[in-house]
Amino acid sequence: MNTKYVAFLRAINVGGTKIIKMDALRRMFESLGCANVATYIQSGNVIFETESTSSLGKQIEHQIQKTFGFEVEVFLRRMDEVRVIVETSPFGQEGEETVFIHLLHAAPQAESRQALLALSTATDSFAVQGREVYWLRRDRAKSPFDNNRIEKALGLSATARNLNTLTKIVEKYG
Protein backbone atom coordinates (compact mmCIF):
# COMPACT_ATOMS: atom_id res chain seq x y z
CA MET A 1 0.00 0.00 0.00
CA ASN A 2 1.30 3.44 -0.93
CA THR A 3 1.90 6.14 1.64
CA LYS A 4 1.42 9.82 0.78
CA TYR A 5 4.43 12.04 1.44
CA VAL A 6 5.43 15.65 1.01
CA ALA A 7 9.03 16.37 0.07
CA PHE A 8 10.08 19.88 1.04
CA LEU A 9 13.12 20.92 -0.98
CA ARG A 10 15.44 23.45 0.63
CA ALA A 11 16.38 26.65 -1.18
CA ILE A 12 15.31 25.99 -4.75
CA ASN A 13 14.06 28.72 -7.10
CA VAL A 14 15.24 31.44 -4.70
CA GLY A 15 17.28 34.39 -5.89
CA GLY A 16 17.90 32.91 -9.33
CA THR A 17 19.85 29.90 -8.06
CA LYS A 18 19.07 26.18 -8.06
CA ILE A 19 16.28 26.67 -10.56
CA ILE A 20 14.06 23.63 -11.09
CA LYS A 21 10.97 23.67 -13.26
CA MET A 22 8.06 21.91 -11.57
CA ASP A 23 7.19 19.71 -14.56
CA ALA A 24 10.79 18.42 -14.65
CA LEU A 25 10.68 17.83 -10.90
CA ARG A 26 7.44 15.83 -11.23
CA ARG A 27 8.99 13.70 -13.98
CA MET A 28 12.06 13.09 -11.83
CA PHE A 29 9.89 11.84 -8.93
CA GLU A 30 7.96 9.60 -11.35
CA SER A 31 11.29 8.15 -12.55
CA LEU A 32 11.86 7.00 -8.95
CA GLY A 33 8.60 5.04 -9.05
CA CYS A 34 6.51 7.60 -7.18
CA ALA A 35 2.80 7.81 -8.06
CA ASN A 36 0.28 10.65 -8.12
CA VAL A 37 3.08 13.22 -8.13
CA ALA A 38 2.04 16.86 -7.78
CA THR A 39 3.86 20.06 -6.92
CA TYR A 40 2.52 22.99 -4.97
CA ILE A 41 3.91 26.44 -5.83
CA GLN A 42 7.46 26.93 -7.07
CA SER A 43 9.26 26.67 -3.72
CA GLY A 44 9.82 22.92 -3.84
CA ASN A 45 6.82 21.17 -2.32
CA VAL A 46 6.29 17.76 -3.92
CA ILE A 47 3.34 15.60 -2.97
CA PHE A 48 3.58 11.94 -3.98
CA GLU A 49 2.77 8.37 -3.04
CA THR A 50 5.18 5.49 -2.75
CA GLU A 51 5.64 2.14 -1.06
CA SER A 52 9.34 2.79 -0.61
CA THR A 53 10.46 4.13 2.74
CA SER A 54 14.06 2.96 3.04
CA SER A 55 16.42 5.95 2.63
CA LEU A 56 13.79 7.72 0.51
CA GLY A 57 15.09 11.22 1.27
CA LYS A 58 18.64 10.29 0.26
CA GLN A 59 17.37 8.65 -2.94
CA ILE A 60 15.54 11.85 -3.86
CA GLU A 61 18.58 14.01 -3.05
CA HIS A 62 20.81 11.75 -5.18
CA GLN A 63 18.36 11.86 -8.09
CA ILE A 64 18.13 15.68 -7.92
CA GLN A 65 21.93 15.88 -8.07
CA LYS A 66 22.01 13.49 -11.02
CA THR A 67 19.13 15.15 -12.90
CA PHE A 68 19.69 18.85 -12.21
CA GLY A 69 23.41 18.97 -11.40
CA PHE A 70 23.31 20.47 -7.93
CA GLU A 71 22.70 19.40 -4.35
CA VAL A 72 19.35 20.05 -2.68
CA GLU A 73 18.50 19.02 0.84
CA VAL A 74 15.15 17.22 1.15
CA PHE A 75 12.95 17.16 4.24
CA LEU A 76 10.31 14.41 4.09
CA ARG A 77 7.06 14.22 5.99
CA ARG A 78 4.13 11.84 5.61
CA MET A 79 0.93 13.70 4.80
CA ASP A 80 -0.54 12.76 8.18
CA GLU A 81 2.49 14.39 9.83
CA VAL A 82 1.94 17.58 7.83
CA ARG A 83 -1.68 17.62 9.00
CA VAL A 84 -0.54 17.34 12.63
CA ILE A 85 2.02 20.15 12.11
CA VAL A 86 -0.81 22.42 10.93
CA GLU A 87 -3.33 21.34 13.55
CA THR A 88 -0.96 21.65 16.51
CA SER A 89 0.56 25.03 15.65
CA PRO A 90 1.07 26.85 18.95
CA PHE A 91 0.54 30.16 17.15
CA GLY A 92 -2.32 31.66 15.20
CA GLN A 93 -2.00 34.52 12.75
CA GLU A 94 -3.69 37.89 12.95
CA GLY A 95 -3.25 40.93 10.73
CA GLU A 96 0.35 41.22 9.56
CA GLU A 97 1.59 38.28 11.61
CA THR A 98 3.08 35.25 9.87
CA VAL A 99 3.72 31.80 11.27
CA PHE A 100 6.63 29.93 9.71
CA ILE A 101 7.38 26.27 10.30
CA HIS A 102 11.01 25.19 10.03
CA LEU A 103 11.25 21.51 9.17
CA LEU A 104 14.27 19.70 10.58
CA HIS A 105 15.67 16.21 10.04
CA ALA A 106 15.72 15.54 13.79
CA ALA A 107 14.47 17.17 16.95
CA PRO A 108 16.99 19.69 18.29
CA GLN A 109 18.97 18.90 21.43
CA ALA A 110 17.77 20.57 24.64
CA GLU A 111 20.56 23.15 24.65
CA SER A 112 19.86 24.14 21.03
CA ARG A 113 16.16 24.42 21.76
CA GLN A 114 16.87 26.66 24.77
CA ALA A 115 19.23 28.84 22.71
CA LEU A 116 16.51 29.42 20.14
CA LEU A 117 13.74 30.03 22.67
CA ALA A 118 15.97 32.58 24.42
CA LEU A 119 15.91 34.66 21.21
CA SER A 120 12.15 35.34 21.56
CA THR A 121 11.23 39.04 21.64
CA ALA A 122 8.09 41.15 21.45
CA THR A 123 8.39 40.85 17.66
CA ASP A 124 9.34 37.18 17.33
CA SER A 125 8.25 34.10 19.28
CA PHE A 126 9.47 30.54 18.86
CA ALA A 127 8.21 27.11 19.85
CA VAL A 128 9.70 23.67 19.22
CA GLN A 129 7.60 20.56 18.75
CA GLY A 130 9.51 17.45 17.73
CA ARG A 131 11.24 18.02 14.38
CA GLU A 132 9.51 21.36 13.79
CA VAL A 133 10.27 24.89 14.91
CA TYR A 134 7.38 27.33 14.85
CA TRP A 135 8.22 31.01 14.44
CA LEU A 136 5.62 33.72 14.94
CA ARG A 137 6.82 36.89 13.24
CA ARG A 138 4.64 39.78 14.34
CA ASP A 139 6.34 42.55 12.33
CA ARG A 140 8.39 41.78 9.24
CA ALA A 141 10.13 45.17 9.22
CA LYS A 142 11.31 44.86 12.83
CA SER A 143 12.29 41.18 12.84
CA PRO A 144 16.01 40.40 12.60
CA PHE A 145 15.37 36.71 11.88
CA ASP A 146 15.54 34.56 8.78
CA ASN A 147 16.07 30.86 8.15
CA ASN A 148 19.86 31.18 8.34
CA ARG A 149 19.80 32.78 11.78
CA ILE A 150 17.41 30.13 13.08
CA GLU A 151 19.60 27.35 11.66
CA LYS A 152 22.65 28.91 13.31
CA ALA A 153 20.89 29.08 16.69
CA LEU A 154 19.89 25.42 16.42
CA GLY A 155 23.08 24.14 14.81
CA LEU A 156 20.84 22.28 12.35
CA SER A 157 19.79 22.75 8.75
CA ALA A 158 16.13 23.44 8.05
CA THR A 159 13.71 24.49 5.39
CA ALA A 160 10.85 26.85 6.16
CA ARG A 161 7.29 27.17 4.90
CA ASN A 162 4.60 29.47 6.17
CA LEU A 163 1.56 28.05 7.90
CA ASN A 164 -0.71 29.11 5.03
CA THR A 165 1.29 27.01 2.55
CA LEU A 166 1.16 23.91 4.75
CA THR A 167 -2.56 24.44 5.40
CA LYS A 168 -3.26 24.65 1.67
CA ILE A 169 -1.20 21.50 0.97
CA VAL A 170 -3.24 19.58 3.56
CA GLU A 171 -6.55 20.97 2.25
CA LYS A 172 -5.74 20.22 -1.40
CA TYR A 173 -3.81 16.94 -1.15
CA GLY A 174 -4.39 15.56 2.34
Steps between C-alpha positions, in 0.01 A plus 500: 500500500630844407560770757452868414801722566600861457860572406605851597804604298732753661594820319393434143375773265618772740704795381562352156695199627422128500221549250278196447191504283209324669413280201860371491489441875176300467655287225807439715283375790307276258833355380557385860174304490291756687129521412248784494780757499396864535682820586366793695639845414855549376680474835556125488200325652447159340205284595524134399419143594741212529546165669870565545612634835860383530736799459237677288630850576855407399373336180317820408804716581723274287255511209477882517880520485508261205212666312556870569872512581490650847439393858165565667415397852165320531280494809236225485175481690207262462180686419353406838803663665445819300138504617614472863756781448217727382248392762737531796652838414551682830447831320214650305532786255331837520544804278860529383624206705649197326564155640791313344575134559863392473524132414802319641640151446505433875375663816752752634698421814380667821779758501430599138130528573571724801736718294228558243223561753723755675494708179124568535408870508186711481530470121595133467391192695622144458374157599649156437290189453691189398673557165327834441576853612211744494584868459240771550620817330282789610670777299705423191674839498618469861598132501872422476436131428517285190553130437879532519494660844261235630719222358805656665324517838400134473819372339276314254395547140134569430258605234214736577144532374231730627196358673273606213700290252487190720128553565430521127706185430296308759169639369581425135693172525442362849 
